[in-house]
Amino acid sequence: MAENKNIYPVFDQIINKEQKEKFLNQKAKVIWFTGLSGSGKTTLGAALEKELFKEGFLTQILDGDNIRSGI
């Protein structure tokens, strides 16, 4: 099999999780909401994000519907 010349590791060149956690003064966590379509996952995620923001946490929501619309 031919070796890919255009794919190479860059992990030594990017900011790692520990550096980001130290900068933000918070630990990285992932929370998954699963359920049927229309069951309130996005609504619940948005409400949780607002509460975490009020507490001083930086968050990132990855919503499947929004991600698919951008692909």
C-alpha positions as CSV (number, residue, x, y, z in Angstrom):
1,M,0.0,0.0,0.0
2,A,1.3,3.5,-0.9
3,E,2.2,5.8,2.0
4,N,0.2,9.0,2.2
5,K,2.5,12.0,1.8
6,N,-0.2,14.6,2.6
7,I,-1.2,13.3,6.0
8,Y,1.2,13.7,8.9
9,P,0.9,14.1,12.7
10,V,0.6,17.7,13.9
11,F,-0.1,17.0,17.6
12,D,3.3,18.4,18.6
13,Q,2.4,21.7,16.9
14,I,-1.0,22.4,18.3
15,I,-2.1,23.6,21.8
16,N,-3.0,20.5,23.8
17,K,-5.8,19.9,26.2
18,E,-3.7,20.5,29.4
19,Q,-2.6,23.9,28.0
20,K,-6.2,24.9,27.3
21,E,-7.4,23.7,30.7
22,K,-4.8,25.8,32.4
23,F,-5.5,28.9,30.3
24,L,-9.3,28.6,30.9
25,N,-8.9,27.4,34.5
26,Q,-11.4,24.6,33.9
27,K,-11.3,20.9,33.1
28,A,-12.5,19.6,29.8
29,K,-15.7,17.5,29.9
30,V,-18.0,16.1,27.3
31,I,-21.8,15.7,27.9
32,W,-23.8,13.8,25.3
33,F,-27.6,14.0,25.0
34,T,-29.1,11.2,23.1
35,G,-32.7,10.6,22.2
36,L,-35.4,10.6,19.5
37,S,-35.8,13.4,17.0
38,G,-37.8,16.3,18.7
39,S,-37.2,15.0,22.2
40,G,-35.6,18.2,23.4
41,K,-31.9,17.5,23.2
42,T,-31.0,20.9,21.6
43,T,-33.3,22.8,24.0
44,L,-31.8,21.1,27.0
45,G,-28.3,21.6,25.7
46,A,-28.9,25.3,25.2
47,A,-30.4,25.7,28.7
48,L,-27.4,23.9,30.2
49,E,-25.0,26.1,28.2
50,K,-26.6,29.2,29.6
51,E,-26.4,28.0,33.2
52,L,-22.8,26.9,32.8
53,F,-22.0,30.3,31.2
54,K,-23.6,32.1,34.2
55,E,-21.2,30.0,36.4
56,G,-18.2,31.2,34.4
57,F,-17.6,28.2,32.2
58,L,-16.7,28.3,28.5
59,T,-18.8,25.8,26.5
60,Q,-19.2,24.5,23.0
61,I,-22.3,23.0,21.6
62,L,-22.1,20.5,18.7
63,D,-25.6,20.0,17.6
64,G,-26.1,17.3,15.0
65,D,-28.8,19.2,13.0
66,N,-26.6,22.3,12.7
67,I,-23.5,20.3,11.9
68,R,-25.3,18.4,9.1
69,S,-26.6,21.6,7.6
70,G,-23.1,22.9,7.2
71,I,-21.6,19.8,5.5
